[in-house]
Amino acid sequence: MRLSNRVIGITGGASGIGRACALAAAAEGADLALGDINADGLAETASAIEALGRRAVTRIVDVTTDDDQQALVELAVSELGSLDGWVGSAGTGSGQFALEQTRADWRRVMDVNVDAVFFGAQAAGRHMVTTGSGSIVTVASMYGQRAVKQRAAYCTSKASVVMLTQVLALELAEHGVRANALAPGYTDTPLFNAGKERDSVEMDRLIAHVPFKRLAVPEEIASAAIFLLSDEAGFVTGHVLTVDGGWVAHGPRE
């Protein structure tokens, strides 16, 4: 198993991509430290991990606070013995046109998608440099690589995740720690479905720009995360792994 007896910390572990990453890591032999604001979802994910024969500890984590992610790192080390990998999966969306963007909504997206991703990676990285190894995986988006209408805040936030991940990769390499970004495409998650309803998205029109003509399932994104967390990616750092069914390569869109 690729993550045998390692400890992986994940934010946003109660649902969607974060939950899929947690279950995939457990199936590869890892123990998990999970954080989320959804207590019921955390409990369900932890139970599923334990059913796979692995350990799971959980903590209510509001990623916009100063201390919660640091506390999750400390929980992983104190209860599970180490922290070998970190997945910053917690995120949020926004659907406002640029000229209608409110300061409050802009700040909300940046707080969750940029500031929280950075400070979570920082907390994890500070521990990893003391052990001389580790893998940090941030969750960006294909929308961080292409401009999309009504997504000024979201696209900007995810592009920022790409850059901060590359900077982390440069700074942490000398300590034996890797940092890479996942860039998922349209994925069947609660966050995607909430945005679809909010913005009255026409699915046929959306999927028309995906060469595979379908949504990803969270497990497909998780498989890429496992690769980045594992020794198979031992010489991979500063990379953006796009898992989008060919959307970025598709070219000009309406």
C-alpha positions in Angstrom: 0.0 0.0 0.0 1.3 3.4 -1.0 0.6 5.2 2.3 1.2 2.4 4.7 1.3 3.6 8.4 1.5 7.3 7.4 -0.6 10.0 8.9 -2.5 12.4 6.6 -4.3 15.6 7.7 -7.2 16.8 5.6 -9.3 19.9 5.8 -12.8 19.7 4.3 -12.8 16.0 5.2 -16.6 15.8 5.8 -17.7 15.6 2.2 -16.8 15.9 -1.4 -13.2 15.8 -2.5 -11.9 15.9 1.1 -13.9 12.9 2.1 -12.9 11.0 -1.0 -9.2 11.8 -0.3 -9.6 10.6 3.3 -11.2 7.2 2.2 -8.6 6.7 -0.5 -5.8 7.4 1.9 -7.2 4.9 4.4 -7.5 2.3 1.7 -3.8 2.9 1.0 -2.9 2.3 4.7 -2.9 5.7 6.2 -4.4 7.0 9.4 -6.3 10.3 9.2 -6.7 13.6 11.1 -9.8 15.3 9.7 -11.1 18.8 10.1 -14.3 20.4 8.9 -17.1 22.6 10.2 -19.6 19.8 9.6 -19.6 17.6 12.7 -22.0 14.9 11.4 -20.0 14.6 8.1 -16.8 14.3 10.0 -18.2 11.5 12.2 -19.5 9.6 9.1 -16.1 9.9 7.3 -14.3 8.7 10.5 -16.6 5.7 10.8 -15.9 4.8 7.2 -12.2 5.0 7.8 -12.4 2.8 10.8 -14.4 0.3 8.9 -11.3 0.1 6.6 -9.2 -0.8 9.6 -7.5 2.5 10.0 -7.5 5.1 12.7 -9.2 8.5 12.4 -9.2 11.5 14.7 -11.5 14.5 14.0 -11.7 18.1 15.1 -14.2 20.9 14.2 -12.1 23.2 12.1 -13.0 26.7 10.9 -10.2 27.3 8.4 -10.8 31.1 8.6 -9.6 31.2 12.3 -6.0 31.6 13.3 -5.7 28.5 15.4 -7.9 25.6 14.2 -5.6 24.2 11.5 -2.6 24.4 13.8 -4.7 22.5 16.4 -5.4 19.8 13.7 -1.7 19.4 13.0 -1.1 19.1 16.8 -3.9 16.5 17.1 -2.4 14.4 14.3 1.0 14.4 16.0 -0.2 13.8 19.5 -2.9 11.2 18.8 -1.5 9.4 15.7 2.2 10.0 16.1 3.2 12.1 13.1 2.0 14.1 10.1 3.3 12.9 6.8 0.9 14.5 4.4 -1.6 17.3 4.2 -4.5 18.0 1.9 -6.0 21.5 2.1 -9.3 20.7 0.6 -11.7 23.1 2.3 -13.0 25.7 -0.2 -15.9 27.8 -1.2 -17.4 29.3 -4.3 -18.9 32.5 -5.7 -21.0 33.4 -8.7 -21.0 37.2 -8.9 -20.1 39.3 -12.0 -17.0 41.4 -11.4 -18.9 44.7 -11.5 -21.4 43.3 -9.0 -18.8 41.7 -6.6 -19.3 42.8 -3.1 -16.3 43.4 -0.8 -17.8 41.0 1.7 -18.2 38.1 -0.8 -14.7 38.8 -2.2 -13.2 38.7 1.2 -15.1 35.5 2.1 -13.7 33.7 -0.9 -10.2 34.9 -0.3 -10.4 34.0 3.4 -11.4 30.4 2.7 -9.7 29.7 -0.7 -6.4 31.5 -0.2 -5.6 32.6 3.3 -6.8 29.3 4.9 -5.0 27.2 2.3 -1.8 29.1 3.0 -2.0 29.0 6.8 -3.0 25.3 6.8 0.0 24.5 4.6 2.2 26.6 6.8 1.1 24.8 9.9 1.7 21.4 8.3 5.0 22.5 6.8 6.4 23.8 10.0 6.0 20.3 11.5 7.3 18.5 8.4 10.5 20.4 8.2 11.3 19.1 11.7 11.1 15.5 10.4 12.7 16.2 7.0 9.9 14.8 4.9 6.3 15.3 4.0 3.9 16.1 1.1 1.6 19.1 1.0 -1.3 19.0 -1.5 -3.4 22.1 -2.0 -6.6 22.0 -3.9 -6.7 24.7 -6.7 -9.0 24.4 -9.7 -9.0 24.4 -13.5 -10.6 27.8 -13.0 -7.3 28.9 -11.6 -5.9 28.3 -15.1 -8.6 29.9 -17.3 -10.7 33.0 -16.9 -14.5 32.3 -16.6 -17.3 34.8 -16.4 -19.0 35.4 -13.0 -16.0 33.9 -11.3 -13.7 36.8 -10.6 -13.2 36.0 -7.0 -13.1 32.2 -7.4 -10.7 32.2 -10.4 -8.4 34.7 -8.7 -8.4 32.7 -5.5 -7.5 29.4 -7.2 -4.8 31.1 -9.3 -3.4 32.3 -6.1 -3.3 28.8 -4.7 -1.2 27.7 -7.7 1.4 30.4 -7.1 1.6 30.0 -3.3 2.0 26.3 -3.8 5.0 26.8 -6.1 6.6 29.2 -3.7 6.1 26.7 -0.9 7.7 24.0 -3.1 10.8 26.2 -3.6 11.2 27.0 0.0 10.5 23.6 1.4 12.6 21.5 -1.0 15.8 21.8 1.0 13.9 20.3 4.0 12.8 17.3 2.0 9.1 18.5 1.9 7.1 18.6 -1.3 4.2 20.9 -2.2 1.9 20.3 -5.2 -1.5 21.6 -6.3 -4.5 19.6 -7.6 -6.6 21.4 -10.1 -9.9 19.5 -10.3 -12.5 20.0 -13.1 -16.2 19.9 -12.7 -16.8 17.3 -10.0 -20.0 15.9 -8.5 -19.7 17.3 -5.0 -22.0 19.2 -2.7 -20.1 22.4 -3.4 -20.4 22.0 -7.2 -24.1 21.2 -6.9 -24.8 24.1 -4.6 -23.2 26.5 -7.1 -25.1 24.9 -10.0 -28.4 25.6 -8.2 -27.4 29.1 -7.2 -26.3 30.1 -10.7 -29.0 28.2 -12.6 -26.3 26.4 -14.6 -27.3 24.6 -17.8 -25.5 21.3 -17.4 -25.6 20.3 -21.1 -23.9 23.6 -22.0 -21.3 23.1 -19.2 -20.5 19.6 -20.1 -20.2 20.4 -23.8 -16.8 21.9 -23.0 -15.5 18.8 -21.3 -14.0 16.4 -23.9 -15.1 13.4 -21.8 -18.7 14.9 -21.6 -19.3 14.2 -18.0 -18.5 15.3 -14.4 -15.6 13.8 -12.5 -16.5 11.8 -9.4 -14.6 12.7 -6.2 -12.8 9.4 -6.2 -11.0 10.4 -9.5 -9.7 13.5 -7.9 -8.7 11.6 -4.8 -6.6 9.1 -6.9 -4.5 12.1 -8.1 -4.1 13.3 -4.5 -2.9 9.8 -3.4 -0.3 9.9 -6.1 1.0 13.3 -5.0 1.1 12.2 -1.3 2.9 8.9 -2.1 6.5 8.1 -2.8 5.5 7.6 -6.5 5.7 11.4 -6.7 9.0 11.6 -4.8 10.6 13.9 -7.3 7.4 15.9 -8.0 7.1 19.3 -6.4 5.8 22.7 -7.5 3.5 20.9 -10.0 -0.1 21.5 -10.8 -1.9 18.2 -11.6 -5.0 19.1 -13.6 -7.8 16.5 -13.4 -10.4 18.0 -15.6 -11.4 15.6 -18.4 -9.6 17.8 -20.9 -11.4 21.1 -20.2 -8.3 23.3 -20.0 -7.0 21.8 -23.3 -10.3 22.3 -25.0 -9.4 25.8 -26.0 -11.5 29.0 -26.5 -15.0 28.9 -24.9 -18.0 31.2 -24.9 
